[in-house]
Each structure stands twice: as structure tokens, then as C-alpha cells.
Amino acid sequence: MIATAVALLSLAVWAYLLFGRGWFWRCAEREDSVPVASDAKLSTWPAVVAIIPARDEADMIAHSVGSLLRQDYRGPFSVVVVDDQSADGTAAAALAAASAAGAADRLQIVAGTSVAPGWTGKLWAMRQGLSAVEASAAAPEFVLFSDADIAYAPHVLARLVAIAGARSSVLTSLMVKLRCESAAERWLVPAFVFFFQMLYPFAWVNDPNRRTAAAAGGCMLARSETLAAAGGLEALHGALIDDCALGAIMKRQGPIWLGLTESVHSLRAYRHFADFRRMVARSAFAELRYSPLRLAGAVAGMALVYLAPLLLAIFAQGLAQAAGALAWAMMALALAPTLRLYGRPVAGGLALPAIAAAYIAFTINSAMQYWRGRGGYWKGRIQAPMREAGRV
């Protein structure tokens, strides 16, 4: 009886996810699917400044800066790199890339200072870059917040600006194509993108009539005036999940847009499963607001949705087994479009229960790191707020 109830509940959840959650799993919200005006129909191209916070990124910053400075963009465009107290020659690598692109005059290096109290490291670096932009003679209409490990195809900036114009969006963001080469990446990356879309269905994010808001931090084009009206980066200074926090404050001001792309790539390699665990653990418990009760609920929910169908399909009998097998098939079907996006065999969707088990372990590890006083650890910094007694 209990097995049948669990199986039917899991099946009902998967029916909702497939048909009632914005069709997130279809990967339909993409930058190349938005109708925009052609270059010839755009009378003016607004000024844009890209801000790149960079801490010990000498091995990737040259590729990132070079790809930005080689954009086929007709309007004024420059790049600000905030060298966040790097010890590996990040600033020199960025300057060399700008010189190689023949665009040294369009790159500004800002020497980052120690993180201000109450700020996370990345947001403080972004704030310093924004301060440099605001101090310039002419403020740009748009600011592009980009990570230091992102490479852009030449048309991307023009496409982002065109989407912002077509959708009247105050924040236009792309979920960059993550690296998917190592064994860890091949197994874990498609599911990471799948889970993100499930938490924040892109169609709902892009619907002005829904409250759902999110962004993808590697590539976010913000209207400068709107960002200021929303309270600026000060409004989210302590946020560990800074991109979704930015999406939330910007959507209160106007429409936002978030989509997938195959034209912007992450250069960050996660060669081992431990590398990916550290990346997820940095912010997973923050997503649960550092609450033990939410952690317990999340673990129980993921066990019900992802683990129970496989176990029931193998070990149960009768209706419970049939319902478990159907739920397992439904989750494999849901993951298939994301697997195709990453060039992976769709049969890999059958492994989603095992992959979800790994993410459950990562989430628990995130909580353990927080309780040990190492929450949000990244590049030598512990960024999560200190644990508060009695917090639930």
C-alpha cells in the first residue's frame, strides 16, 4: 500500500513537471528563437560597457576579453576588467589580449580592493567595475556583466541588444553553454542545466505576468538606468546567488528575458567529480536559505521524485512497479532535449536517478560546509553569512 502511494505520488509529480511547469524541459527559450529587427532596421546602437570581475583567471581571461573586443557591434563598446586581487598575472593577460585584438584603448583595468563588509567577493568586484563606468564622461545605456571564463561568438552582443529592444527587457541574460568534455561534465552538466530550468522555468521568467525571476551570471545585459532605479548592486550586496538576486530586483522594474545559447561558451573545466561538487556546494545551501528544514524537505523531495521511481520499478510489484517504471520513463523523456543540446545520447536520461543522487550528496555537503564555517567557499574566500543560532 505504501509503495503504491509513493509510486502514484511520484508519477503525479512527473506529470506536473512535464505538463504544468512551463514546458521547461523542452529547452525552447533560446537566443536564436527570438524575432528581432535586422541590423539594417536598427537606427542606433546604444553604448555598452562589459564588466568582468576576475580573480586569478590568467589562464582564461585572454580568451574571454579577446572574444568581447572582437564583437561585431556597431555601437560604442568597451570592457572593464576588475582585477580582484589576483596573484597570477590576470591583469597582464587581459592587457595582452586587448593589444592582440588591436583594441587596447577599449580596455580598462580596475585594481580591486579588499571586499567591503557585508559584500560577497564577486558582487564587490562588480560594484567597483560599475563605479568606474559611472565615473566615465558618458554613461552607457547597457552594462554587460560577464564572467572571466566566458567566450563569445562575434555576433552575440548585437544579438543581446536586439533581444533587449525586441522584448523591452531591462535584463537580458544567456545561460551559457557549459563545457561538457570530461566524464564528470558529461554526466553532471546536462542535469545541472535541467535542474536550473526546472527551478526557474525560462518561459515563466520571460513572462511579465509571473513573479518567477532568474538570470545566468555568466552573461547578463542590464539597462543602466533601470539597475540604478532598482537600487543598484547595493540591493543584493550579500547575495551568494547573485544572478538570480539580480533577476529578482530587475523584474520588479520591468520585463526580463533568459534563454539558452550555443554561441556563448564557458571555458571553465570540471575535470573531476570533486571539482563539480565544490562548484555546486558553494551555493546549494544558500538556495535553501541555510535552513535545515528546507534541506530535509529538498532531500526528501528529490528522493521521491528521482530515486523512488527507479527503486519501485526494480523491486516493487503490480501497480507500484508499473507507476514507478512510467515515472522513470517520464524523467528520461524530460532530460532528452537537454542531452541533445549537449550532444549526449538520450539514453543517458535513464541514469538521472543516479545523477540526482550525486546532487543530493552535493547539497548535503554544501550544508555541512556551512555548518563547519566554510559556507560559500570559492577562490580562498568564505562568503556565506555566519551561522545564526536557532535558524530554520
Secondary structure, DSSP 8 states (H G I E B T S, - for coil): -HHHHHHHHHHHHHHHHHHSSTTGGG---BGGGS----GGG-S----EEEEEEESS-TTTHHHHHHHHHT---SS-EEEEEEE-S-SS-HHHHHHHHHHHTT-GGGEEEEE-----TT--HHHHHHHHHHHHHHTSSS--SEEEEE-TTEEE-TTHHHHHHHHHHHHT-SEEEEEEE----SHHHHHHHHHHHHHHHHHS-HHHHT-TTS------TTEEEEEHHHHHHTT-GGGGTT-SSHHHHHHHHHHTTS-EEEEEEEEEEE-----SHHHHHHHHHTTHHHHTTT-HHHHHHHHHHHIIIIIHHHHHHHH--HHHHHHHHHHHHHHHHHHHHHHHHTT--GGGGGGHHHHHHHHHHHHHHHHHHHHTT-TT-BTTB--S----TT--
